[in-house]
Amino acid sequence: MSSTFFFESAWLPDGWRRNVRVLVRAGVIERVIADAAPHAGDERSARAIAGLPNVHSHAFQRAMAGLAERRGPQGSDDFWSWREVMYRFLARLGPDDLQAIAAYAYADMLEAGFTCVGEFHYLHLSPEGTLYGNPAELALRHAAAADLTGIGLTLLPVFYAAGGFGGAAPAPGQRRFITDLDTFADIFARVRTHLGRSAHRNVGIAPHSLRAVTADHLQALLRQYPAGPVHIHAAEQMKEVEDCLAFCGLRPVEWLLRRADITARWCLVHATHLTPAETADLARSGAVAGLCPVTEADLGDGIFPMAAYHGAQGRWAIGTDSHILLDAAGELRQLEYSQRLRLRSRNILASLGQPSSGESLYRTALAGGAQALELPVGRIAEGCRADFLILDAGHADLAGRSENVVIDTWVFATGRALIRDVIAGGRKVVANRRHVERERIDADFRRTMTRLLQAD
């Protein structure tokens, strides 16, 4: 199936170009022609930019947004107290619930400007802690949600074996996550067979974290899966860093850099707490730091040392993690603003060569996201998935403004309200700011949430 799009202006890898005609076949860009004339039958729009990759998602947590904002009786709330709320919530979820929530999250992502997602999926077992007849049942429910919504997907089954460093026994709330290497291999193989490999779908592995995976497990996984994306949580909270130091004398990112042969196929999610040496070494490794600025702010995790990492030419990408608020521009804005607050300065990630903060953030996140998901995304270019955000050229926030401030306006002023339509994989999935399956998706989500929350 082929289609053709015509944009009065589009942000291509070399910047804004006028009168851009894009030929698409099977959801992939076949040809991009600038300074072209429109043809009869072209789908015409005023202004387009590439969709942003979302490299870190726990889709089921979208259903928790707003449910963990009450102070706990212990008098101090942090990631670890939030985690207990999450454990209680997920104990109730069945396959249909998970699919309904994932579809709701993915539709919201598309409306917000994310056109592909890395799903870090660790909920494998039933509420009773037993395998489903198809061990990949819950993983494949995410694939079904992606098919319905049209979002690109790199599915990352999680290996989770322990409740703490050194193979500590898991807590009761973690029983739905736990697998052995043979079960994980079965899940991975089923997911790979179902998804295949294309511009729209990919599969990687996700050893959850050094507190949930032993060194022996990690080495076995890397031998078993020598190619493809590897995503891992690392150094999100100071307690994790302190526990790792107490266990082995090394910090989590330090351990990974020394012992795990970190390369460009890796995405270290969060990596919030880094020493200067870790910052430089992580940048040198070619790996992607998977940053989730809104979730990290919500959980009080801390602030990533972006100025130093950016100065060392480190690669990074954006994730939405717990989906407390979905807005692609908002994640970029939160990242920049956290640096401004920390350093008491402005336009931290801009430079003389790239004076636009918005374009610098956006361009780097596009490249890092494509690398971390190992999908041909993030560019309006031949061979890439046809993912376009159609901006509202008539929005009052753009009145009188030249193209060189459009992305700055999107990131720092208007956010998702500037996105009118979204094309994902060559298919129009958002029309006039609303997902085309929104009525059905919302109805399923409402039924699911009503039943789950009434259980309280």
N, C-alpha and C positions, 0 to 999 in steps of 0.2 A: 504494500500500500504506500503510495507516494502523496505528498502534499507540498505546497509552496507557500511561503510566508514573505510578505513585503513590509519592511519597516522604514519609515521615513528617516529614522536614525536608530543606530544600534551600537552598543558598546562591544567592540570586537577586541581581540587580544592586543591590538595596537592602538586602542582608544576609540573614540566616537567616530563613526563613519555615517555618511548620508546615503539614503536610497539603497538600502541593503535588501537583496533578494536571497532567500535561503531555501534551497531545495532539500527536502527530507524524504527518505525512504526507510520504511520499517522503523520509524522512530529515531533514525540516525541522520545527522546532517551529511548530505552528499556533496553539496556545493554551496559556497557563500560568494555572492557577487555584490560588491559595493559600486556605487555610482551607476546603478542599474535603473531600468524603467520597469514599472509594474506591468504584469500581464493579466489578461482576463482570467478570473478564477483564483488569483492569489488571495490569501487571507491577509488583509491589510491592517496595520496598526501604526501608531505614531512613533512610539519609542520603546525599545526593548533592551534588556540586559540579561546576562546568564543567570540561571537559578543557582542558589548557594547550596553546597553539600552540607549535610548535618552528620557529623562523624560519630556522635555518641548519643544513643537513645535507649532508655528503658521505657518502652511504650506504655506498659501497664501503669506506670507512675503518673501518667496524665490524669488518671481518675482520682489521684490523691491531692491534686492541686487545690490549695485552700483548706485542706483538712488537718494540716499539721502546724497551724499558726497560733496555737494556744499554749501558754506556758505550762510546763509539766510540774507535778507536785514536788519533784526533787529540787526545784529552785534554780536549775541551770540547764539550759537547752543547747544542744549542739548536734552535730551529725549523728552521734551515737544514740541520742535519745530519739531523734527523728527516725533512725533505722528501726527502732522497736515499734514505732507506729506503722512503718512500712511492712514489717513482718506480720503484724496482726491483720493488716488489710489484705495482703496477698494470700493469706491462709484460706480465703473464701473463694478465690477465683477459679472458675472452670474454663474449659476451652472456648465455649461460646462467649463468655464474658471477656476473655482475653482478646478475641478477635474483634469484638465490638469496640473495646477500648482502643485497640491499636488502629482500627479504621478511623476512629474519631481523632486520635492524635495525628495520624498521617494526613487527614484532610485539613486539619488546622495547620500543620507544617506547610502544606502546599499554599494555602491562603496567605501564610506568613512569609513566603519567599524561599522556602527550602524545597528542592525538587528531587533530592535523593537522600537516603538515610542509612547510617550504619546502626543496625539493631543489635545491641549488646544483650543477648538473650540468655538469661540464666535460670529461668523458671521452667524446669524440665519435668518434674514429677507431679503427681496428684496431690490434693490437700492432705491425703493420708501418707504421703511420702513413697508412693509406689509408682512404677512405670505404667504409662498408658500402653494399650495394645500396640500402637505405633509409637516407639520411644521419641520420635520427632514430632509428635502431635502438636505440641504448643509452639515449637519453632515454625511449623508450617502454617499455623494460624496467622503468624505475622506475614508470611508470603501471600496468603489469601487477602489480607487487609491491604497489602501493597498492590495486588492486582486490581482490587476494587477501586482504590483511590488514584492509581497511576504513578505513585512515587517510585523512583528508582531505589533499589535495595541491595545493600551488602549485609547479608545475614551472618552474624557472628555468634555461633553457639559458644556458650561459656563452659569452661571446665572449672569446677568448684569442688574441692575435696576436703577442706578443713575449716575449722572455726577460728583459727588463729595461727600465728607463726609457729613453725616446727611441726605442723600436722596436728594441732590441737583438735579435740573432738568438736564437731559442729554443735551449735546451739539448737534448741528445738525449732526456732523460727527459721532456721536455714535448711530444714530437711527437704524442702522442695527443690533445692539447688544441687544436691550432692549426686555426683556420678563417679564411676571408676573409668579407667582409660578405655576399657572394652565398650562400655555403654556409650561413652562419648564418641568413640569411633563409629558406632552404629548410627548415632544421631547425625553426625557429620556426613556420613555416606548417604543417608536418606535425604538430607537437605541438599547435598550436591546433586544427586540424581534428579530431584524435583526441580531445582532452580536452573541447572545447567550453568553456562557461562556466556554472557552476552554484554552488550552495552547497557543493559537495563538491570541485570542481576549478577551478583557475585557472592561468594562464600569465603569467610576467613575463620580464624580461631581466636578465642578470647580466654586465655588463662586469666581468671578473674583478678587476682592480685597476689602479691607475695604472702599475704596473710592467709589466703585460701588455697594456695598451690605450693607444694613443696618443691625444692630444687630438683629432685628426681623426677617428679611429674612434669615440670617445665621442660627439662631436657628430653624426656620421652615424647612430649608433644612436638617439640621442634624437630626431632628426628622423623616423626611420623608425618609431619606436614612441612616439608622443606620450602614450599612456595606459598604465596598468597598472603593476605593481610594478617598481622598479629596485633591485637589490641589488648592492653592490660591497664587496670587502674594502678596508679603509683603516686605515693606521697600527697594524697589529697588532704589529710589532716595531720596535725603535729603528733597526735597520739600514735598514729600509724608509724610515723618516723621514729618516735621514741621506742615503740615496741620492737621495731626492726633492729634498732641499735642495741637494745637489751638482748635480743636473740642472737645476733651474729656479728655485732660490732660495726655494721655498715648501714647506711641509710638506704631506703628502697631504690631510688634511682641510681645511687652509687653501686649497689649490688647488681642491678640489671646491666649497667654499663660495663662492669668488670667481668660478670659471669655469664651473660646471656647473648653476647655478640649482637648487640642492637644495631640494626641496619635500617635502610629506607623502607622496609616492609612493615616496620613497627609503628604503632601509634601508642604513646604513653599518655593515658587519659588523666587529666588534671595536672599532674607533676607540679603541684602548687608550691611545695616547699623545697627549694633547691638552694644549695650553696653556690657561690660563684664558680667553683670548679665544676660542679655538676651542670650548671647552666651552659658553660662553654663546651663541655664534653658532649652533652645532649645535642647541642647545635651542630657540633662536628660530626656526629654519628649519621646525620641525614634522616633520622626518624622525625615523625610529626608529633608535636605536643597537641593533644586533643583538649582544647580549653572549653569550659562550659561556664562562661562568666556569670550568667543570671543564677544558675543553680548554685555555683560556688558562693555567690553573695547571699543567696537565700539560706544556705546551710552554715554560713559563717566560716567557711573553710580557710580563707586567706586570699592573698593576691599574688598571682604569678609574676615573676620578675621579668616582665615583657621587655622593658627598655634594654636590659643587658642581653637578653636572648635575641631580640630583634637586631641589636648591634652586632651580634655574633653570627648573623644571617641564619638563625634557627628557623625551621619550618614549623608552622602551626596551622590548626584548623579549628572550626567551631562545632560544638555539640550543644544539644539542649537538655541532655541527661534526664532530669526529673520533670521537665516540661511545666515548670511552675508558671511560665509565661512564654508563649511562642511568638517570636518576632525576630526574623533573621537580622534585620537592621539593628534591632534592640540588643542582640548579643554583641555585635560589633561595637555599638555605642557603649555598652557596659564595660567592655574590655578596655577601650580607650579611656573612659572616665575613671576607672579604677586606677589606671596609671597616673592620671592627672592628680587625683587625690593623694596618691602615695608620694609623688615627686613634686607636687605643688607647681606644676607647669602645664602648658597646653600643647596640643598637636604633637604628642609624644612620638607617634609612629610615622609622622610625615618626615620629609627630607627635602633638601634643595632640589634633588632630582625628581622627587615625587611630592610636591608641596601639598597635595590634597590628602588630608587625613582619611576621609571616607574612601577614596580610591585606593590608597595604600592598604587599608584594612581589608577591603573587599577583594582586591587582586590577590593578596597573600592567602586569604582564607579560601578562595577558589582553588588555587594551586595545591595548598595543603590538603584540602578535602578530597580532591581527585586522587592524590597520592595515597592517602590513608584508606580510601575505599577501593582503590584499584579499579576505578571505573572511568571511562572516557567522558568526563563531565566538567562543568565549570568554565567552558569556553564556547562561544559561538564560532565554531571552526569545523572544517571538514573532518569526518570521522568521529565527532563527538555526539553524545546523546542530545536530542533536540529539546533542550530545557530553556524556556524563555520566560522572563518576568515582563509582562506588558505594563508599563507605567502609565499612570493617568496624566497624560500631557496637559490636560485642562485643569488639573488641580491648582487651586489658588496659591499653594506654596511654591509653585514653579513660575508664577507670573513674572514676566520680565527677566527671568534668569537664563543665563547662557548654559550650554551643555556641560561646561567644565565644572559646574557646581551641582549638577543633578544628583550625583551619587552622594555628595556631602549632604544635600538636602534630605535624601532618603534616609541616610544613616542617622543624622543628628537632629532632624526636625520632624519629619512626617512619619517615618517608619512604615509599618505594613499598610497603612491607609493609602500609601502612594501606589500600591500594587492593585491594578484593576483586573487583569486576567493572567492566567498562568497556563503555559503550554509545557507539558511534561512528557518526554518521549514522543514528541510530535502530536500529542493529543491534548485538546483543550480540556483541562480538568477544573479550572476556576474561571467563571464568567461573572463579570461585574462583582468581584470580591467574594463570591460564594462558590464553594465546591459544587460541581454539577450533581453529585450524589448526596448533597448535604441533608436533604429531608430524610432520606432513608437512614443515613449514618447517625443523625441526631436521634431518630426514633429508637434505633437499636441501643444507643448509648443511654438514653433516658430510662429505658426498661431495665437495662443492666444495673445502672447506678441506684435506681429506686429499690430494686430487690436487694442489692448488696448493703446499702446503708440502712434499710429498714431492719436488717438483721441485728442492728445495735439495739 
